[in-house]
Amino acid sequence: MTKRFQKVLRRFSKRSGQSLVEYALILALISVVAILVLRGIGSSVNNKLTNVNANLN
């Protein structure tokens, strides 16, 4: 009975490590996408504020 329990524990421990890596990859992908979106929004906001500033002068 103990050997069977140890085998089950080994299976779950391997899968939890694998899922941890998958979660880390998903988090990295979301971070990269968020950075790219924010950079794009920042550029458009900067352009609009430059146009407003030029029109005020």
trRosetta pair geometry for C-beta under 8 A, 3 or more apart (Angstrom, degrees):
i j d omega theta_ij theta_ji phi_ij phi_ji
1 4 5.8 -57 -153 35 34 111
1 5 6.4 34 152 -18 67 107
2 5 5.6 -55 -149 37 33 112
2 6 6.3 35 152 -21 66 105
3 6 5.6 -53 -148 35 33 113
3 7 6.5 36 152 -21 64 103
4 7 5.7 -52 -152 32 33 113
4 8 6.7 33 151 -18 64 104
5 8 5.7 -53 -151 35 33 112
5 9 6.4 34 152 -19 65 106
6 9 5.6 -53 -147 37 33 113
6 10 6.4 36 153 -22 65 104
7 10 5.7 -52 -148 34 32 112
7 11 6.6 34 153 -20 63 102
8 11 5.8 -53 -153 32 33 112
8 12 6.6 24 154 -11 65 106
9 12 6.0 -59 -148 41 32 105
9 13 6.1 30 156 -19 68 109
10 13 5.8 -56 -142 38 30 109
10 14 6.4 31 159 -19 64 105
11 14 6.1 -58 -152 34 28 108
11 15 6.5 20 155 -13 63 110
12 15 5.8 -58 -146 40 34 109
12 16 6.2 34 158 -22 68 106
13 16 5.9 -51 -143 33 31 110
13 17 6.7 32 157 -17 61 104
14 17 6.0 -58 -155 35 31 110
14 18 6.5 29 150 -18 65 109
15 18 5.4 -55 -147 38 36 113
15 19 6.1 32 156 -17 69 105
16 19 5.8 -52 -142 39 32 108
16 20 6.3 41 153 -26 63 103
17 20 5.6 -50 -149 29 31 116
17 21 6.8 31 152 -17 62 101
18 21 5.9 -54 -156 33 34 110
18 22 6.6 33 147 -18 65 105
19 22 5.3 -50 -148 36 40 115
19 23 6.3 43 153 -20 68 101
20 23 5.8 -51 -148 35 31 110
20 24 6.5 33 151 -20 63 105
21 24 5.6 -53 -149 35 33 113
21 25 6.5 34 153 -18 65 104
22 25 5.7 -54 -149 36 32 111
22 26 6.4 32 153 -17 65 105
23 26 5.7 -53 -146 37 33 111
23 27 6.2 35 154 -20 65 106
24 27 5.7 -53 -147 37 31 113
24 28 6.4 33 153 -20 64 105
25 28 5.6 -52 -146 35 32 112
25 29 6.4 33 154 -19 64 105
26 29 5.7 -54 -149 36 32 112
26 30 6.4 31 154 -17 66 105
27 30 5.8 -54 -146 37 31 110
27 31 6.3 34 154 -22 64 107
28 31 5.6 -54 -148 35 31 114
28 32 6.5 30 155 -19 64 104
29 32 5.9 -54 -149 34 31 109
29 33 6.4 28 155 -15 65 107
30 33 5.8 -57 -148 39 31 110
30 34 6.2 32 155 -20 66 108
31 34 5.7 -56 -146 37 29 111
31 35 6.4 30 156 -20 64 106
32 35 5.8 -54 -149 35 30 111
32 36 6.5 28 154 -17 64 107
33 36 5.8 -57 -149 38 31 110
33 37 6.3 29 155 -18 66 107
34 37 5.8 -55 -146 37 31 110
34 38 6.2 27 158 -16 65 109
35 38 5.9 -58 -146 40 28 108
35 39 6.3 30 155 -21 64 107
36 39 5.8 -54 -147 35 30 111
36 40 6.5 30 155 -18 63 106
37 40 5.8 -58 -153 37 31 111
37 41 6.3 27 153 -15 67 107
38 41 5.7 -52 -142 40 34 109
38 42 6.0 39 155 -24 65 107
39 42 5.6 -53 -145 35 30 115
39 43 6.5 33 155 -22 62 103
40 43 5.9 -52 -151 31 30 111
40 44 6.7 23 155 -12 63 105
41 44 5.9 -59 -150 39 34 106
41 45 6.2 31 154 -17 68 108
42 45 5.8 -56 -144 39 30 109
42 46 6.1 33 156 -22 64 108
43 46 5.7 -54 -147 35 29 113
43 47 6.5 30 154 -19 63 105
44 47 5.7 -51 -148 35 34 112
44 48 6.5 32 154 -17 65 105
45 48 5.8 -55 -148 37 33 110
45 49 6.3 28 156 -15 66 108
46 49 5.9 -58 -146 40 29 108
46 50 6.3 33 154 -22 64 107
47 50 5.7 -54 -148 34 30 113
47 51 6.5 30 153 -18 64 105
48 51 5.7 -54 -151 35 33 112
48 52 6.5 34 151 -19 65 104
49 52 5.5 -49 -145 36 36 113
49 53 6.2 39 154 -20 65 106
50 53 5.6 -55 -147 38 30 113
50 54 6.3 31 153 -20 64 106
51 54 5.7 -53 -145 36 31 111
51 55 6.3 27 157 -16 64 108
52 55 5.9 -60 -148 39 29 108
52 56 6.4 30 153 -22 65 107
53 56 5.8 -54 -147 32 30 112
53 57 6.8 24 157 -16 63 104
54 57 6.2 -59 -152 34 31 105
